[in-house]
């Protein structure tokens, strides 16, 4: 089922009995669960008629007990089972028992399974859910969808903001709705009674993601600003960032720059290049990648992508300290 179809079901109050929700955009997924709960669970009896089970230790027997216990002083009951991993192992006893239960659910129940990740190779394990209910994947929203979502939220708070500033906010925050929502709340609070929000407000209060800070780091490398590079690395260390993650992001960025450079050489446009990324990157990010790729030659990018992989292997094997590896790799990048 498409997300828009789920929205129509919720709006019409035609809630199904069985769902499997999964995907990277967990913020949106949780919001849909809240919307369904609002539709079918009586607030006065929520304590009895809304149950959330979470974790790998959840068994089919526990789920069955909750599903088969009737609602209290209400017509409906809702059970949410999160991150159980049961549908990832079709050979387990829990999987078999659960499939039997799902084939004959009581009319009063709405049962929702959620996972953040689900292996496509195991999609056949969802056949029972597809036969008796609905599967919905929650991908990261496209840049345009995020812009419209933020614009609507600003309007609801009585704030005006330029489209380019919304795009800039997404650029520095990334495509996670949870991160964007938190930064939105900070920004609205900072603006207080001021109606118009500006790029200066965003710069003053909105936190950059680690990915954006890595972009800035590579900008400084491209411009040969050695002091600035190591200042940023020191700030990342002081803020408690994981050096292995920094190393991985910088090496991945080198790989992305290599790919973008080769695609530009093939005369592809930025819009076409964006389609090579999964999930699709924001146009601002692709434009930035295009600009950065022009500052490095292909031989350098190939060499540094490979070196990043080698440093990561040294860290994983325990032969090299994480921060030393990150600093050594960045020092080699500067020698371009």
C-alpha positions in Angstrom: 0.0 0.0 0.0 1.2 3.5 -0.8 1.4 6.0 2.1 -1.3 8.2 0.5 -3.7 5.3 0.5 -3.0 4.7 4.3 -3.7 8.4 4.8 -7.1 8.0 3.1 -7.9 5.0 5.2 -7.1 6.9 8.4 -9.0 10.0 7.3 -12.1 8.0 6.5 -11.8 6.0 9.7 -11.6 2.8 7.8 -8.9 1.2 9.9 -7.8 -2.3 9.0 -7.1 -5.2 11.4 -3.5 -6.0 10.4 -0.5 -3.8 9.3 3.2 -4.2 8.9 5.0 -0.9 8.9 8.7 -0.6 8.1 11.3 1.8 6.7 13.9 4.5 7.5 11.4 7.3 8.2 10.5 6.2 11.7 9.2 9.6 12.7 6.5 9.4 10.1 5.8 5.8 10.9 5.2 6.7 14.6 2.9 9.6 13.6 0.7 7.2 11.6 0.4 4.9 14.5 -0.6 7.9 16.7 -3.2 8.8 14.1 -4.7 5.3 14.0 -4.7 5.2 17.8 -6.6 8.5 17.9 -9.2 7.0 15.6 -9.9 3.8 17.3 -8.8 3.9 21.0 -11.1 5.5 23.5 -8.9 8.0 25.5 -10.6 7.2 28.8 -9.7 3.5 28.5 -6.4 3.7 26.7 -4.6 2.0 29.6 -6.6 -1.2 28.9 -7.0 -1.0 25.1 -3.7 0.1 23.8 -0.7 -2.2 24.2 2.9 -1.8 22.9 5.3 -4.7 22.9 8.9 -4.1 21.9 12.1 -6.0 21.5 13.6 -9.2 20.2 12.4 -11.2 23.3 8.7 -10.8 22.4 7.2 -14.2 21.7 4.2 -15.2 19.6 2.5 -16.4 22.8 2.7 -12.9 24.4 1.3 -11.3 21.2 -1.5 -13.9 21.1 -2.4 -13.2 24.8 -2.8 -9.5 24.1 -4.7 -10.0 20.8 -7.2 -12.5 22.3 -7.9 -10.5 25.4 -11.0 -8.5 24.7 -11.2 -4.7 24.9 -12.4 -3.1 28.2 -15.5 -0.8 28.0 -14.8 -0.2 24.3 -15.3 -1.7 20.8 -11.7 -1.7 19.7 -8.3 -2.7 21.0 -4.9 -1.8 19.4 -1.7 -3.8 19.8 1.6 -2.5 18.4 4.6 -4.9 18.2 7.9 -3.1 17.5 11.3 -4.5 16.6 10.5 -8.1 17.4 12.3 -9.4 14.3 9.9 -12.4 14.1 9.2 -11.9 10.4 12.9 -12.1 9.7 13.1 -15.8 10.6 10.5 -18.0 8.9 12.0 -21.2 10.5 11.2 -20.1 14.1 8.4 -21.5 16.1 7.2 -18.0 16.9 6.8 -17.2 13.1 4.7 -20.3 12.5 2.5 -19.7 15.6 2.1 -16.0 14.6 1.0 -16.8 11.0 -1.7 -19.1 12.4 -3.0 -16.3 14.7 -2.9 -13.7 11.9 -5.1 -15.8 9.7 -8.0 -15.6 12.2 -7.9 -12.3 14.1 -10.8 -11.2 16.3 -12.9 -8.4 14.8 -12.1 -5.9 17.6 -8.4 -5.9 17.1 -6.0 -3.7 15.1 -2.5 -5.3 15.2 0.5 -3.4 13.9 4.0 -4.8 13.5 6.8 -2.3 13.0 10.5 -2.7 12.0 13.1 -0.1 11.1 14.8 -2.4 8.6 13.5 -5.4 6.8 15.5 -7.6 4.4 14.0 -7.6 0.9 15.1 -11.1 0.4 12.7 -12.2 3.1 9.7 -10.5 1.7 8.0 -13.8 1.2 7.8 -14.0 5.0 5.2 -11.2 4.8 2.8 -13.3 2.6 0.4 -13.9 5.6 0.3 -10.2 6.4 -0.3 -9.3 2.7 -3.1 -11.9 2.5 -4.8 -10.7 5.7 -3.7 -7.1 6.0 -1.5 -4.4 4.7 2.3 -3.7 4.3 3.5 -0.1 4.2 7.0 1.1 3.6 8.1 4.4 5.1 10.9 5.7 3.0 12.6 9.1 3.6 10.5 11.8 2.1 11.6 13.6 -1.0 13.1 17.1 -0.7 10.0 18.6 -2.1 7.7 16.7 0.3 9.9 17.8 3.2 9.7 21.4 2.0 5.9 21.3 1.9 5.7 19.7 5.3 7.9 22.3 6.9 6.1 25.1 5.1 2.8 23.9 6.5 4.2 23.6 10.1 5.6 27.2 9.9 2.2 28.4 8.7 0.4 26.6 11.5 2.6 28.4 14.0 1.9 31.8 12.3 5.4 32.1 10.9 6.5 33.1 7.4 9.7 31.9 5.8 11.2 32.0 2.3 11.3 28.8 0.3 15.0 29.1 -0.2 15.5 29.3 3.6 13.4 26.1 4.1 15.6 24.4 1.5 18.7 25.6 3.3 17.4 24.3 6.6 16.9 20.8 5.0 20.4 21.1 3.5 22.1 21.5 6.9 19.7 19.2 8.9 19.4 16.3 6.4 16.3 14.4 5.4 15.3 12.9 8.8 11.9 14.2 9.8 12.7 13.7 13.5 15.8 15.9 13.3 14.0 18.5 11.2 11.1 18.6 13.7 13.4 19.1 16.7 15.3 21.9 14.9 11.9 23.4 13.8 10.8 23.6 17.4 14.1 25.2 18.4 13.8 27.8 15.6 10.1 28.7 16.4 11.0 29.1 20.1 14.0 31.3 19.2 11.9 33.5 16.9 9.4 34.0 19.7 6.9 36.7 18.7 8.7 37.5 15.5 6.6 36.6 12.5 9.3 36.3 9.8 12.0 33.7 10.1 15.2 34.4 8.2 18.4 32.5 7.2 20.2 34.4 10.0 17.8 32.9 12.5 18.5 29.4 11.1 22.3 30.0 11.3 21.9 31.2 14.8 20.0 28.3 16.3 19.7 25.3 13.9 22.4 22.6 14.5 24.2 21.1 11.5 24.2 17.4 11.1 27.5 15.5 11.2 27.1 14.9 7.4 26.9 18.7 6.8 30.0 19.3 9.0 31.9 16.7 7.0 30.8 18.7 3.8 32.4 21.8 5.4 35.5 19.8 6.3 35.9 18.7 2.7 35.4 22.3 1.5 38.3 23.4 3.7 40.4 20.5 2.3 39.6 21.6 -1.2 40.6 25.2 -0.4 43.8 24.1 1.3 42.8 25.6 4.7 44.8 23.2 6.8 44.3 25.0 10.1 40.6 25.2 9.6 40.4 21.5 8.8 42.1 20.5 12.1 40.1 23.0 14.0 36.9 21.4 12.8 38.2 17.9 13.5 39.0 19.1 17.1 35.5 20.5 17.5 34.0 17.2 16.3 36.2 15.4 18.9 35.2 17.8 21.7 31.5 17.3 20.9 31.9 13.5 21.4 31.4 12.4 17.8 32.4 8.9 16.9 35.7 9.0 15.1 34.8 5.8 13.2 31.7 7.5 11.9 33.7 10.5 10.9 36.2 8.4 9.0 33.4 6.4 7.3 31.5 9.6 6.3 34.7 11.3 4.9 35.6 8.2 2.9 32.1 7.8 1.7 32.1 11.4 0.6 35.2 10.8 -1.4 33.5 7.9 -3.1 30.4 10.0 -3.9 32.6 12.8 -5.3 34.3 10.3 -7.6 31.0 9.0 -8.8 29.6 12.5 -9.4 32.8 13.6 -11.2 32.5 10.7 -13.6 28.8 11.4 -14.2 29.5 15.0 -14.9 32.2 13.9 -17.3 29.4 11.9 -19.1 27.5 15.3 -19.3 24.7 14.3 -16.9 22.8 17.1 -15.3 22.5 17.5 -11.5 18.9 16.3 -11.6 19.9 13.1 -13.4 22.8 12.6 -11.0 20.4 12.9 -8.0 18.7 9.7 -9.3 21.9 7.7 -8.7 21.5 8.1 -4.9 19.3 6.0 -2.7 17.6 7.6 -1.0 17.5 10.5 -3.4 19.5 13.5 -2.1 18.3 17.0 -1.8 19.1 19.2 -4.9 21.2 21.4 -2.6 23.4 18.4 -1.6 23.8 17.3 -5.2 24.7 20.8 -6.3 27.3 20.9 -3.5 28.7 17.5 -4.6 29.0 18.7 -8.1 30.8 21.9 -7.0 33.2 19.9 -4.7 34.0 17.3 -7.3 35.3 19.9 -9.7 38.0 20.8 -7.1 39.6 17.4 -7.1 41.0 15.3 -10.0 39.7 11.8 -10.6 43.1 10.1 -9.8 43.1 11.8 -6.3 39.5 10.8 -5.6 40.1 7.1 -6.5 43.2 7.0 -4.4 41.6 8.6 -1.3 38.4 6.5 -1.6 40.6 3.4 -1.5 42.7 4.8 1.4 39.6 5.5 3.4 38.6 1.9 3.0 42.0 0.8 4.2 42.0 3.0 7.3 38.5 1.7 8.2 39.8 -1.9 7.9 42.8 -1.0 10.2 40.3 0.4 12.8 38.0 -2.6 12.6 41.0 -5.0 13.1 42.1 -3.0 16.2 45.5 -2.2 14.7 44.8 1.5 14.7 43.1 3.8 17.2 40.0 5.4 15.8 40.9 9.0 16.3 44.5 8.4 15.1 43.1 6.8 11.9 40.7 9.7 11.3 43.4 12.3 11.8 45.9 10.4 9.6 43.3 10.1 6.8 42.4 13.8 6.9 46.1 14.7 6.9 46.6 12.6 3.7 43.6 14.3 2.2 45.2 17.7 2.7 48.3 16.7 0.8 46.3 16.7 -2.4 
